Amino acid sequence: MSLLPVGEALRRVIASVPGPLDGERLPLHACRGRTLAEDVQAQRTQPPFPASAMDGYAVRAAEASAGARLALIGESAAGRRFEGGLDPGQAVRIFTGAPVPAGADAILIQENATRDGDVVVVREQPAPGRFVRRAGLDFTVGDVLLPAGRRLDGIALALAAAGGHATLPVRRRPRVGILATGDELVRPGDAMGPDQIVASNPYAVAALAEAAGAQAIDFGIAPDDRAGLRAGIDEALAARIDVLVTLGGASVGEHDLVREVLGEAGLDLGFWRIAMRPGKPLVQGRIGNTAFLGLPGNPVSSIVCAILFLVPLLRALQGDPDAGADPTEPAMLGADVPGNDARQDYPRVRLEHLDPAAFPRAVPLAAQDSSMLRLLADAEALLVRPPHAPPASAGDACRIIRLDRFT
């Protein structure tokens, strides 16, 4: 079986999503990190009236020439407007955010005026419209403030609140079941045999899933036998998960049983094995209504595959129109790199910012073994080396994927 290119594998993962998950309506305080199920339109106009952008005096610009003396007739403050209008030769004391009285068309800032009792003396004439925020400057009723598929951060929530919304329609969080496999694995803190290691991958994959808006559910560790593995898979599927992620057991060894046992459970296989390093033995498919990704067992391979494939899958389930968008950005090589073979390579790199006006320099770490978590923790990005890329030199252009985008 030939290895599937990374781009085609991602296309198939996104295409396997039949549509976004159901929506629900939540109060604003519960919407951070969620994805909008519908467009959000403004229910009010902001600002709802012409408002002052500065402290000073509301005036008629044509009458407020340098040296002019204007009668002070009242005050307009935020939340407490001046109820009257402005006649010729008059001014109103005004503060930032306050409604501009009828008849005024400019704000004479207090730095450009002096006060002489109930008279304002103009020192510098304001231009018409100066420091006046027109009604609807930010948005008006019916404007689309936030499009469907937008992931909600604090700024988006503030905009929704300003638009008059106390609740928002968002997509349900995908439920992701994570099942590690392997007789060699134990949970952190459990007693370990002489040939065992700690199962670290579930924690990274769960964190990546939750950062992408999902709910991660840990189904523990399944042994390397058909009965135990099938029991773990059946337990996860019975929990009505949207995505099943297995860790390990997807390669070609005699103890790698995941594909075989999943086939017995009804797996509709999409693909197996892709042309990338690390992460070649990736499995994708569906079991009924549940999407499936079988990630490699080596920690770095598992995490890199989760970034490249699980995160876009979860974003697609939440209706993100950019779920499959290219996550790379430009950089420069900080060291020479050798030519690449037929697999797309993702070396771990640290970033140097020697010139604030230039792209960062990507310096590959000394070792790239897919079992070395400590080096991955030291890395700041993945360098993307396409298949058959020729040798490249320090200073050459390259593409990177910043790891902090996924945390």
ROLUM-139915 format. One record per residue (C-alpha): residue number from 1; residue in three letters; x, z, y. Coordinates in steps of 0.02 Angstrom, whole numbers, padded with zeros to 5 digits. Each point is the difference from the previous one (the first is absolute). Last residue first. Example, Ala and Ser with C-alpha at 12.3 -4.5 7.8 and 13.67 -1.06 7.14 Angstrom:
<mardos>
@num:2&residuo:SER&px:00684&pz:00357&py:-00053
@num:1&residuo:ALA&px:-00069&pz:00033&py:-00172
</mardos>
This chain:
<mardos>
@num:407&residuo:THR&px:-00115&pz:01179&py:01259
@num:406&residuo:PHE&px:-00015&pz:-00189&py:-00022
@num:405&residuo:ARG&px:00069&pz:-00065&py:00164
@num:404&residuo:ASP&px:00145&pz:00123&py:-00018
@num:403&residuo:LEU&px:00074&pz:-00112&py:-00134
@num:402&residuo:ARG&px:00042&pz:-00142&py:00119
@num:401&residuo:ILE&px:-00005&pz:-00167&py:-00089
@num:400&residuo:ILE&px:00148&pz:-00111&py:00045
@num:399&residuo:ARG&px:00037&pz:-00182&py:00037
@num:398&residuo:CYS&px:00171&pz:-00077&py:00033
@num:397&residuo:ALA&px:00101&pz:-00085&py:00137
@num:396&residuo:ASP&px:00188&pz:-00010&py:-00025
@num:395&residuo:GLY&px:00111&pz:00127&py:00089
@num:394&residuo:ALA&px:00091&pz:00056&py:-00156
@num:393&residuo:SER&px:00011&pz:-00148&py:-00117
@num:392&residuo:ALA&px:-00116&pz:-00082&py:-00125
@num:391&residuo:PRO&px:00024&pz:-00065&py:-00177
@num:390&residuo:PRO&px:-00133&pz:-00127&py:-00049
@num:389&residuo:ALA&px:-00181&pz:00050&py:-00034
@num:388&residuo:HIS&px:-00049&pz:-00059&py:-00175
@num:387&residuo:PRO&px:-00161&pz:00101&py:00005
@num:386&residuo:PRO&px:-00033&pz:00081&py:00168
@num:385&residuo:ARG&px:00098&pz:00156&py:00056
@num:384&residuo:VAL&px:-00112&pz:00124&py:00090
@num:383&residuo:LEU&px:00091&pz:00155&py:00063
@num:382&residuo:LEU&px:-00101&pz:00158&py:-00027
@num:381&residuo:ALA&px:-00001&pz:00129&py:00137
@num:380&residuo:GLU&px:00052&pz:00173&py:00056
@num:379&residuo:ALA&px:00100&pz:00052&py:-00152
@num:378&residuo:ASP&px:00058&pz:00179&py:-00031
@num:377&residuo:ALA&px:-00153&pz:00039&py:-00107
@num:376&residuo:LEU&px:00035&pz:-00160&py:-00098
@num:375&residuo:LEU&px:00177&pz:00062&py:-00029
@num:374&residuo:ARG&px:-00065&pz:00165&py:-00068
@num:373&residuo:LEU&px:-00125&pz:-00089&py:-00111
@num:372&residuo:MET&px:00131&pz:-00089&py:-00103
@num:371&residuo:SER&px:-00084&pz:-00074&py:-00155
@num:370&residuo:SER&px:-00010&pz:-00178&py:00068
@num:369&residuo:ASP&px:00189&pz:-00011&py:00019
@num:368&residuo:GLN&px:00047&pz:-00065&py:00173
@num:367&residuo:ALA&px:00163&pz:00087&py:00041
@num:366&residuo:ALA&px:00103&pz:-00013&py:00160
@num:365&residuo:LEU&px:-00148&pz:-00010&py:00117
@num:364&residuo:PRO&px:-00031&pz:-00166&py:00085
@num:363&residuo:VAL&px:00027&pz:-00001&py:00190
@num:362&residuo:ALA&px:-00142&pz:-00078&py:00099
@num:361&residuo:ARG&px:00046&pz:-00020&py:00184
@num:360&residuo:PRO&px:-00145&pz:00027&py:00120
@num:359&residuo:PHE&px:-00056&pz:-00146&py:00110
@num:358&residuo:ALA&px:00075&pz:-00005&py:00172
@num:357&residuo:ALA&px:-00045&pz:00074&py:00171
@num:356&residuo:PRO&px:00034&pz:00180&py:-00053
@num:355&residuo:ASP&px:00174&pz:-00052&py:-00060
@num:354&residuo:LEU&px:00082&pz:00100&py:-00139
@num:353&residuo:HIS&px:-00159&pz:00046&py:-00089
@num:352&residuo:GLU&px:00060&pz:00017&py:-00180
@num:351&residuo:LEU&px:-00124&pz:-00003&py:-00142
@num:350&residuo:ARG&px:00026&pz:00063&py:-00177
@num:349&residuo:VAL&px:-00032&pz:-00118&py:-00144
@num:348&residuo:ARG&px:-00079&pz:-00004&py:-00173
@num:347&residuo:PRO&px:00017&pz:-00168&py:-00086
@num:346&residuo:TYR&px:-00164&pz:-00094&py:-00030
@num:345&residuo:ASP&px:00040&pz:-00155&py:-00103
@num:344&residuo:GLN&px:-00107&pz:-00152&py:-00036
@num:343&residuo:ARG&px:00049&pz:-00056&py:-00175
@num:342&residuo:ALA&px:00084&pz:-00166&py:-00041
@num:341&residuo:ASP&px:00175&pz:00059&py:00045
@num:340&residuo:ASN&px:00066&pz:00057&py:00169
@num:339&residuo:GLY&px:00162&pz:-00040&py:00092
@num:338&residuo:PRO&px:00108&pz:00146&py:00053
@num:337&residuo:VAL&px:-00024&pz:00108&py:00155
@num:336&residuo:ASP&px:00118&pz:00023&py:00148
@num:335&residuo:ALA&px:-00036&pz:00151&py:00109
@num:334&residuo:GLY&px:-00112&pz:00052&py:00145
@num:333&residuo:LEU&px:-00121&pz:-00142&py:-00028
@num:332&residuo:MET&px:-00111&pz:-00033&py:00148
@num:331&residuo:ALA&px:-00186&pz:00044&py:00013
@num:330&residuo:PRO&px:-00167&pz:-00088&py:00008
@num:329&residuo:GLU&px:-00162&pz:00076&py:-00063
@num:328&residuo:THR&px:-00085&pz:00004&py:-00170
@num:327&residuo:PRO&px:-00175&pz:00060&py:-00047
@num:326&residuo:ASP&px:-00072&pz:-00177&py:-00023
@num:325&residuo:ALA&px:-00189&pz:00017&py:00003
@num:324&residuo:GLY&px:-00096&pz:00031&py:-00161
@num:323&residuo:ALA&px:-00114&pz:00136&py:00065
@num:322&residuo:ASP&px:-00022&pz:-00087&py:00169
@num:321&residuo:PRO&px:-00190&pz:-00016&py:-00012
@num:320&residuo:ASP&px:-00012&pz:00187&py:-00043
@num:319&residuo:GLY&px:-00163&pz:00019&py:-00096
@num:318&residuo:GLN&px:00035&pz:00167&py:-00082
@num:317&residuo:LEU&px:00032&pz:-00076&py:-00171
@num:316&residuo:ALA&px:00123&pz:-00118&py:00085
@num:315&residuo:ARG&px:00097&pz:00149&py:00070
@num:314&residuo:LEU&px:00009&pz:00075&py:-00174
@num:313&residuo:LEU&px:00067&pz:-00161&py:-00076
@num:312&residuo:PRO&px:00125&pz:-00019&py:00143
@num:311&residuo:VAL&px:00067&pz:00177&py:-00036
@num:310&residuo:LEU&px:00008&pz:-00027&py:-00188
@num:309&residuo:PHE&px:00098&pz:-00164&py:00009
@num:308&residuo:LEU&px:00157&pz:00006&py:00108
@num:307&residuo:ILE&px:00009&pz:00187&py:00035
@num:306&residuo:ALA&px:-00051&pz:00050&py:-00177
@num:305&residuo:CYS&px:00124&pz:-00126&py:-00071
@num:304&residuo:VAL&px:00141&pz:00078&py:00103
@num:303&residuo:ILE&px:-00052&pz:00175&py:-00055
@num:302&residuo:SER&px:-00006&pz:-00043&py:-00185
@num:301&residuo:SER&px:00163&pz:-00095&py:00002
@num:300&residuo:VAL&px:00086&pz:00143&py:00091
@num:299&residuo:PRO&px:-00066&pz:00127&py:-00125
@num:298&residuo:ASN&px:00034&pz:-00097&py:-00161
@num:297&residuo:GLY&px:-00163&pz:-00001&py:-00098
@num:296&residuo:PRO&px:-00066&pz:-00169&py:00055
@num:295&residuo:LEU&px:-00174&pz:-00013&py:00074
@num:294&residuo:GLY&px:-00154&pz:-00053&py:-00097
@num:293&residuo:LEU&px:-00131&pz:-00048&py:00127
@num:292&residuo:PHE&px:-00184&pz:-00005&py:-00046
@num:291&residuo:ALA&px:-00159&pz:-00033&py:00099
@num:290&residuo:THR&px:-00155&pz:00085&py:-00068
@num:289&residuo:ASN&px:-00168&pz:-00089&py:-00007
@num:288&residuo:GLY&px:00023&pz:-00053&py:-00181
@num:287&residuo:ILE&px:00181&pz:00032&py:-00042
@num:286&residuo:ARG&px:00096&pz:-00111&py:00120
@num:285&residuo:GLY&px:00175&pz:-00075&py:00006
@num:284&residuo:GLN&px:00178&pz:00023&py:00057
@num:283&residuo:VAL&px:00160&pz:00046&py:-00092
@num:282&residuo:LEU&px:00171&pz:00023&py:00081
@num:281&residuo:PRO&px:00152&pz:-00014&py:-00115
@num:280&residuo:LYS&px:00117&pz:-00078&py:00132
@num:279&residuo:GLY&px:00004&pz:00148&py:00119
@num:278&residuo:PRO&px:00170&pz:00009&py:00085
@num:277&residuo:ARG&px:00038&pz:-00144&py:00018
@num:276&residuo:MET&px:-00132&pz:-00135&py:00005
@num:275&residuo:ALA&px:-00059&pz:-00150&py:-00098
@num:274&residuo:ILE&px:-00159&pz:00076&py:-00072
@num:273&residuo:ARG&px:-00047&pz:00065&py:-00171
@num:272&residuo:TRP&px:-00181&pz:00007&py:-00060
@num:271&residuo:PHE&px:-00148&pz:-00090&py:00077
@num:270&residuo:GLY&px:-00189&pz:00008&py:00015
@num:269&residuo:LEU&px:-00043&pz:00086&py:-00163
@num:268&residuo:ASP&px:-00184&pz:00036&py:-00029
@num:267&residuo:LEU&px:00021&pz:00173&py:-00075
@num:266&residuo:GLY&px:-00139&pz:00052&py:-00118
@num:265&residuo:ALA&px:00057&pz:00168&py:-00071
@num:264&residuo:GLU&px:00088&pz:-00087&py:-00145
@num:263&residuo:GLY&px:00096&pz:-00103&py:00127
@num:262&residuo:LEU&px:00043&pz:00161&py:00089
@num:261&residuo:VAL&px:00079&pz:00063&py:-00161
@num:260&residuo:GLU&px:00107&pz:-00156&py:-00017
@num:259&residuo:ARG&px:00048&pz:-00010&py:00183
@num:258&residuo:VAL&px:00051&pz:00184&py:00006
@num:257&residuo:LEU&px:00096&pz:00010&py:-00163
@num:256&residuo:ASP&px:00182&pz:-00001&py:00053
@num:255&residuo:HIS&px:00071&pz:00100&py:-00147
@num:254&residuo:GLU&px:00065&pz:-00153&py:-00093
@num:253&residuo:GLY&px:00081&pz:-00064&py:00159
@num:252&residuo:VAL&px:-00063&pz:-00148&py:00101
@num:251&residuo:SER&px:-00045&pz:00080&py:00167
@num:250&residuo:ALA&px:-00164&pz:00077&py:00056
@num:249&residuo:GLY&px:00022&pz:00178&py:-00062
@num:248&residuo:GLY&px:00031&pz:00073&py:00171
@num:247&residuo:LEU&px:-00120&pz:00062&py:00133
@num:246&residuo:THR&px:-00182&pz:-00046&py:-00018
@num:245&residuo:VAL&px:-00110&pz:-00032&py:00151
@num:244&residuo:LEU&px:-00188&pz:-00013&py:-00022
@num:243&residuo:VAL&px:-00097&pz:-00056&py:00153
@num:242&residuo:ASP&px:-00183&pz:00027&py:00047
@num:241&residuo:ILE&px:-00020&pz:00161&py:-00097
@num:240&residuo:ARG&px:-00163&pz:00047&py:-00085
@num:239&residuo:ALA&px:00070&pz:00158&py:-00082
@num:238&residuo:ALA&px:-00038&pz:-00074&py:-00171
@num:237&residuo:LEU&px:00138&pz:-00129&py:00032
@num:236&residuo:ALA&px:00129&pz:00139&py:00019
@num:235&residuo:GLU&px:-00054&pz:00092&py:-00156
@num:234&residuo:ASP&px:-00002&pz:-00162&py:-00100
@num:233&residuo:ILE&px:00176&pz:-00042&py:00056
@num:232&residuo:GLY&px:00066&pz:00172&py:-00048
@num:231&residuo:ALA&px:-00085&pz:-00007&py:-00170
@num:230&residuo:ARG&px:00067&pz:-00175&py:-00030
@num:229&residuo:LEU&px:00177&pz:00060&py:00037
@num:228&residuo:GLY&px:-00017&pz:00147&py:-00118
@num:227&residuo:ALA&px:-00070&pz:-00106&py:-00141
@num:226&residuo:ARG&px:00121&pz:-00143&py:00022
@num:225&residuo:ASP&px:00159&pz:00103&py:00005
@num:224&residuo:ASP&px:00130&pz:00020&py:00135
@num:223&residuo:PRO&px:-00078&pz:00155&py:00077
@num:222&residuo:ALA&px:-00114&pz:-00001&py:00154
@num:221&residuo:ILE&px:00052&pz:00099&py:00153
@num:220&residuo:GLY&px:-00120&pz:00070&py:00129
@num:219&residuo:PHE&px:-00162&pz:-00074&py:00061
@num:218&residuo:ASP&px:00045&pz:00020&py:00185
@num:217&residuo:ILE&px:-00138&pz:-00055&py:00118
@num:216&residuo:ALA&px:00046&pz:-00087&py:00163
@num:215&residuo:GLN&px:-00132&pz:-00027&py:00135
@num:214&residuo:ALA&px:00039&pz:-00157&py:00099
@num:213&residuo:GLY&px:00036&pz:-00037&py:00184
@num:212&residuo:ALA&px:00169&pz:-00086&py:-00014
@num:211&residuo:ALA&px:00089&pz:00166&py:00032
@num:210&residuo:GLU&px:-00099&pz:00066&py:-00148
@num:209&residuo:ALA&px:00064&pz:-00137&py:-00113
@num:208&residuo:LEU&px:00181&pz:00020&py:00058
@num:207&residuo:ALA&px:-00010&pz:00188&py:-00028
@num:206&residuo:ALA&px:-00075&pz:-00023&py:-00173
@num:205&residuo:VAL&px:00135&pz:-00126&py:-00046
@num:204&residuo:ALA&px:00138&pz:00116&py:00058
@num:203&residuo:TYR&px:-00071&pz:00151&py:-00091
@num:202&residuo:PRO&px:-00038&pz:-00094&py:-00160
@num:201&residuo:ASN&px:00179&pz:-00067&py:-00008
@num:200&residuo:SER&px:00088&pz:00167&py:-00020
@num:199&residuo:ALA&px:-00032&pz:00037&py:-00184
@num:198&residuo:VAL&px:00143&pz:00120&py:-00037
@num:197&residuo:ILE&px:00122&pz:-00047&py:-00137
@num:196&residuo:GLN&px:00009&pz:00032&py:-00187
@num:195&residuo:ASP&px:00133&pz:-00016&py:-00135
@num:194&residuo:PRO&px:00055&pz:00182&py:-00009
@num:193&residuo:GLY&px:-00179&pz:00063&py:00009
@num:192&residuo:MET&px:-00074&pz:00056&py:00164
@num:191&residuo:ALA&px:-00112&pz:00149&py:00039
@num:190&residuo:ASP&px:-00122&pz:-00040&py:00139
@num:189&residuo:GLY&px:00044&pz:00022&py:00184
@num:188&residuo:PRO&px:-00024&pz:-00182&py:00046
@num:187&residuo:ARG&px:-00107&pz:-00086&py:-00131
@num:186&residuo:VAL&px:00084&pz:-00065&py:-00156
@num:185&residuo:LEU&px:00052&pz:-00176&py:-00050
@num:184&residuo:GLU&px:00102&pz:-00061&py:-00150
@num:183&residuo:ASP&px:-00151&pz:-00032&py:-00108
@num:182&residuo:GLY&px:-00054&pz:-00134&py:00122
@num:181&residuo:THR&px:-00148&pz:-00052&py:00107
@num:180&residuo:ALA&px:-00057&pz:00046&py:00175
@num:179&residuo:LEU&px:-00183&pz:-00022&py:00042
@num:178&residuo:ILE&px:-00056&pz:-00018&py:00181
@num:177&residuo:GLY&px:-00185&pz:-00025&py:00037
@num:176&residuo:VAL&px:-00036&pz:-00073&py:00171
@num:175&residuo:ARG&px:-00170&pz:00030&py:00081
@num:174&residuo:PRO&px:-00021&pz:-00119&py:00146
@num:173&residuo:ARG&px:-00060&pz:00087&py:00159
@num:172&residuo:ARG&px:-00174&pz:-00057&py:00049
@num:171&residuo:ARG&px:00001&pz:-00123&py:00142
@num:170&residuo:VAL&px:-00045&pz:00058&py:00174
@num:169&residuo:PRO&px:-00154&pz:-00003&py:00112
@num:168&residuo:LEU&px:00034&pz:00114&py:00150
@num:167&residuo:THR&px:-00077&pz:00160&py:00070
@num:166&residuo:ALA&px:-00008&pz:00077&py:00174
@num:165&residuo:HIS&px:00009&pz:-00168&py:00087
@num:164&residuo:GLY&px:-00023&pz:-00020&py:00189
@num:163&residuo:GLY&px:00133&pz:-00128&py:00042
@num:162&residuo:ALA&px:00118&pz:00137&py:00057
@num:161&residuo:ALA&px:-00013&pz:00074&py:-00175
@num:160&residuo:ALA&px:00042&pz:-00167&py:-00079
@num:159&residuo:LEU&px:00148&pz:-00020&py:00117
@num:158&residuo:ALA&px:00064&pz:00175&py:-00043
@num:157&residuo:LEU&px:-00018&pz:-00038&py:-00185
@num:156&residuo:ALA&px:00100&pz:-00160&py:00021
@num:155&residuo:ILE&px:00138&pz:00097&py:00090
@num:154&residuo:GLY&px:00005&pz:00134&py:-00135
@num:153&residuo:ASP&px:00016&pz:-00124&py:-00142
@num:152&residuo:LEU&px:-00137&pz:-00097&py:-00088
@num:151&residuo:ARG&px:00044&pz:-00147&py:-00110
@num:150&residuo:ARG&px:-00087&pz:-00154&py:00065
@num:149&residuo:GLY&px:-00089&pz:-00100&py:-00137
@num:148&residuo:ALA&px:-00156&pz:-00027&py:00105
@num:147&residuo:PRO&px:00050&pz:-00026&py:00180
@num:146&residuo:LEU&px:00018&pz:00136&py:00134
@num:145&residuo:LEU&px:-00068&pz:-00004&py:00177
@num:144&residuo:VAL&px:-00121&pz:-00145&py:-00019
@num:143&residuo:ASP&px:-00084&pz:-00007&py:00171
@num:142&residuo:GLY&px:-00187&pz:00035&py:-00004
@num:141&residuo:VAL&px:-00006&pz:00117&py:00151
@num:140&residuo:THR&px:00150&pz:-00030&py:00112
@num:139&residuo:PHE&px:00186&pz:00032&py:-00018
@num:138&residuo:ASP&px:00153&pz:00063&py:00094
@num:137&residuo:LEU&px:-00037&pz:-00065&py:00176
@num:136&residuo:GLY&px:-00186&pz:00018&py:-00033
@num:135&residuo:ALA&px:-00036&pz:00069&py:00174
@num:134&residuo:ARG&px:00145&pz:-00044&py:00115
@num:133&residuo:ARG&px:00150&pz:00115&py:00011
@num:132&residuo:VAL&px:00038&pz:00017&py:00185
@num:131&residuo:PHE&px:00182&pz:00034&py:00044
@num:130&residuo:ARG&px:00006&pz:-00146&py:00122
@num:129&residuo:GLY&px:-00161&pz:-00102&py:-00002
@num:128&residuo:PRO&px:00027&pz:-00061&py:00178
@num:127&residuo:ALA&px:00180&pz:00032&py:00053
@num:126&residuo:PRO&px:00044&pz:00170&py:00070
@num:125&residuo:GLN&px:00059&pz:00022&py:00183
@num:124&residuo:GLU&px:00147&pz:00117&py:00025
@num:123&residuo:ARG&px:-00001&pz:00158&py:00109
@num:122&residuo:VAL&px:-00188&pz:00022&py:00014
@num:121&residuo:VAL&px:-00059&pz:00156&py:00091
@num:120&residuo:VAL&px:-00141&pz:00092&py:-00088
@num:119&residuo:VAL&px:-00113&pz:00104&py:00114
@num:118&residuo:ASP&px:-00095&pz:00157&py:-00047
@num:117&residuo:GLY&px:00147&pz:00111&py:00048
@num:116&residuo:ASP&px:00146&pz:-00117&py:00032
@num:115&residuo:ARG&px:00054&pz:-00057&py:-00172
@num:114&residuo:THR&px:00141&pz:-00122&py:-00027
@num:113&residuo:ALA&px:-00001&pz:-00158&py:-00104
@num:112&residuo:ASN&px:00116&pz:-00109&py:-00103
@num:111&residuo:GLU&px:00052&pz:00135&py:-00125
@num:110&residuo:GLN&px:-00185&pz:00041&py:-00022
@num:109&residuo:ILE&px:-00035&pz:-00169&py:-00074
@num:108&residuo:LEU&px:-00121&pz:-00106&py:00099
@num:107&residuo:ILE&px:-00115&pz:-00060&py:-00137
@num:106&residuo:ALA&px:-00089&pz:-00164&py:00024
@num:105&residuo:ASP&px:-00173&pz:-00082&py:00002
@num:104&residuo:ALA&px:-00114&pz:00135&py:00070
@num:103&residuo:GLY&px:-00182&pz:-00043&py:00038
@num:102&residuo:ALA&px:-00073&pz:00096&py:-00146
@num:101&residuo:PRO&px:00108&pz:00149&py:-00043
@num:100&residuo:VAL&px:00141&pz:-00017&py:-00127
@num:99&residuo:PRO&px:-00037&pz:00107&py:-00152
@num:98&residuo:ALA&px:00136&pz:00129&py:-00039
@num:97&residuo:GLY&px:00136&pz:-00034&py:-00128
@num:96&residuo:THR&px:00144&pz:00052&py:00115
@num:95&residuo:PHE&px:-00063&pz:00094&py:00152
@num:94&residuo:ILE&px:-00094&pz:-00053&py:00156
@num:93&residuo:ARG&px:-00020&pz:00059&py:00180
@num:92&residuo:VAL&px:-00128&pz:-00115&py:00079
@num:91&residuo:ALA&px:00033&pz:-00110&py:00151
@num:90&residuo:GLN&px:-00102&pz:-00062&py:00149
@num:89&residuo:GLY&px:00021&pz:-00126&py:00140
@num:88&residuo:PRO&px:-00137&pz:-00115&py:-00061
@num:87&residuo:ASP&px:-00123&pz:00085&py:-00119
@num:86&residuo:LEU&px:00043&pz:00063&py:-00174
@num:85&residuo:GLY&px:-00142&pz:00045&py:-00117
@num:84&residuo:GLY&px:-00072&pz:00164&py:-00057
@num:83&residuo:GLU&px:00002&pz:00097&py:-00162
@num:82&residuo:PHE&px:00184&pz:00044&py:-00006
@num:81&residuo:ARG&px:00033&pz:00017&py:-00186
@num:80&residuo:ARG&px:00026&pz:00156&py:-00106
@num:79&residuo:GLY&px:00072&pz:-00034&py:-00173
@num:78&residuo:ALA&px:00168&pz:-00053&py:00069
@num:77&residuo:ALA&px:-00002&pz:00043&py:00185
@num:76&residuo:SER&px:-00076&pz:-00086&py:00152
@num:75&residuo:GLU&px:00011&pz:00091&py:00169
@num:74&residuo:GLY&px:-00087&pz:-00010&py:00167
@num:73&residuo:ILE&px:-00016&pz:-00076&py:00175
@num:72&residuo:LEU&px:00180&pz:-00021&py:00061
@num:71&residuo:ALA&px:-00008&pz:-00103&py:00161
@num:70&residuo:LEU&px:00133&pz:-00135&py:00005
@num:69&residuo:ARG&px:00142&pz:-00017&py:00125
@num:68&residuo:ALA&px:00094&pz:-00165&py:-00007
@num:67&residuo:GLY&px:00188&pz:00007&py:00029
@num:66&residuo:ALA&px:00043&pz:-00128&py:-00134
@num:65&residuo:SER&px:-00155&pz:-00100&py:-00043
@num:64&residuo:ALA&px:-00139&pz:00081&py:-00099
@num:63&residuo:GLU&px:-00148&pz:-00100&py:00068
@num:62&residuo:ALA&px:00025&pz:-00154&py:-00110
@num:61&residuo:ALA&px:00038&pz:00109&py:-00152
@num:60&residuo:ARG&px:-00166&pz:00095&py:00009
@num:59&residuo:VAL&px:00049&pz:00173&py:-00059
@num:58&residuo:ALA&px:00003&pz:00121&py:-00146
@num:57&residuo:TYR&px:00134&pz:00130&py:00036
@num:56&residuo:GLY&px:00144&pz:00066&py:-00105
@num:55&residuo:ASP&px:00035&pz:00047&py:-00180
@num:54&residuo:MET&px:00029&pz:-00152&py:-00109
@num:53&residuo:ALA&px:-00085&pz:-00119&py:-00123
@num:52&residuo:SER&px:-00170&pz:00019&py:00082
@num:51&residuo:ALA&px:-00151&pz:-00053&py:-00098
@num:50&residuo:PRO&px:-00125&pz:-00143&py:00008
@num:49&residuo:PHE&px:-00137&pz:00053&py:-00122
@num:48&residuo:PRO&px:-00025&pz:00010&py:-00190
@num:47&residuo:PRO&px:00188&pz:-00004&py:-00029
@num:46&residuo:GLN&px:-00017&pz:-00048&py:-00137
@num:45&residuo:THR&px:-00168&pz:-00075&py:-00048
@num:44&residuo:ARG&px:-00099&pz:00075&py:-00143
@num:43&residuo:GLN&px:-00042&pz:-00032&py:-00182
@num:42&residuo:ALA&px:00160&pz:-00097&py:-00028
@num:41&residuo:GLN&px:00003&pz:-00095&py:-00163
@num:40&residuo:VAL&px:00087&pz:00051&py:-00161
@num:39&residuo:ASP&px:00019&pz:-00143&py:-00124
@num:38&residuo:GLU&px:-00043&pz:00051&py:-00177
@num:37&residuo:ALA&px:00082&pz:00082&py:-00152
@num:36&residuo:LEU&px:00137&pz:00080&py:00103
@num:35&residuo:THR&px:00149&pz:00066&py:-00098
@num:34&residuo:ARG&px:00042&pz:00185&py:-00016
@num:33&residuo:GLY&px:00164&pz:00077&py:00057
@num:32&residuo:ARG&px:-00086&pz:00119&py:00121
@num:31&residuo:CYS&px:-00188&pz:-00006&py:-00029
@num:30&residuo:ALA&px:-00044&pz:00182&py:-00034
@num:29&residuo:HIS&px:00005&pz:00058&py:00182
@num:28&residuo:LEU&px:-00107&pz:-00148&py:00050
@num:27&residuo:PRO&px:-00146&pz:00048&py:-00109
@num:26&residuo:LEU&px:-00023&pz:-00107&py:-00156
@num:25&residuo:ARG&px:-00109&pz:-00146&py:-00052
@num:24&residuo:GLU&px:00028&pz:-00078&py:-00170
@num:23&residuo:GLY&px:00049&pz:-00172&py:-00060
@num:22&residuo:ASP&px:00012&pz:-00074&py:-00173
@num:21&residuo:LEU&px:00165&pz:-00070&py:-00061
@num:20&residuo:PRO&px:00069&pz:-00166&py:00059
@num:19&residuo:GLY&px:-00022&pz:-00157&py:-00102
@num:18&residuo:PRO&px:00041&pz:-00075&py:-00169
@num:17&residuo:VAL&px:00183&pz:00056&py:00011
@num:16&residuo:SER&px:00096&pz:-00109&py:-00123
@num:15&residuo:ALA&px:00049&pz:-00119&py:00141
@num:14&residuo:ILE&px:00109&pz:00136&py:00079
@num:13&residuo:VAL&px:00096&pz:00028&py:-00163
@num:12&residuo:ARG&px:00010&pz:-00187&py:-00032
@num:11&residuo:ARG&px:00076&pz:-00033&py:00171
@num:10&residuo:LEU&px:00123&pz:00142&py:-00028
@num:9&residuo:ALA&px:00058&pz:-00076&py:-00164
@num:8&residuo:GLU&px:00015&pz:-00171&py:00081
@num:7&residuo:GLY&px:00112&pz:00070&py:00137
@num:6&residuo:VAL&px:00107&pz:00095&py:-00126
@num:5&residuo:PRO&px:00032&pz:-00152&py:-00110
@num:4&residuo:LEU&px:-00064&pz:00015&py:-00179
@num:3&residuo:LEU&px:00131&pz:00008&py:-00137
@num:2&residuo:SER&px:-00012&pz:-00130&py:-00136
@num:1&residuo:MET&px:-00073&pz:00051&py:-00169
</mardos>
